[in-house]
Amino acid sequence: MVSDVTYNAITTDFWANLDAIGSQESWRMFGTGGDAKGQPTQTNSISHGRRRFGSRRSWSEPRTRNLTVGVRHRSDTCQTGV
C-alpha cells in the first residue's frame, strides 16, 4: 500500500484522466436522503461510491493516465514516476 501520495494537476485534468477505481466487487454505493443547499433551499438525494470495509484485498485502487504521481518524503521533496 502506498501512503502520502501526491499529484500535480488541474482538477478537471485529474478527473478526465482517472479511468478506473477498482472493480465492481471492490466498491459499494452509499447515499443520503437529502442535500440542502442554496437560497432558497434546494434539496436532492445524493450518493457517493467508496471501497467496501474488509480486507485490504478489497481496496479500490485508482488508475490514472497522463498524470505525474509521486510520494512526498519527509524532506518535502516529491519523487515522481511512481
MODA-V920628 format. One record per run of one state. SS is the DSSP state (H for helix, E for strand, C for the rest). FROM is the first residue (numbers start at 1). LEN is the number of residues. If there is no record, write none. Layout:
BEGIN
ss = (SS:SS)
from = (FROM:FROM)
len = (LEN:LEN)
END
This chain:
BEGIN
ss = (C:E:C:H:E:C:H:E:C:E:C:E:C:E:C:H:C:E:C:E:C:E:C)
from = (1:5:9:11:18:22:24:27:33:37:38:42:43:46:52:56:59:62:65:68:73:78:81)
len = (4:4:2:7:4:2:3:6:4:1:4:1:3:6:4:3:3:3:3:5:5:3:2)
END
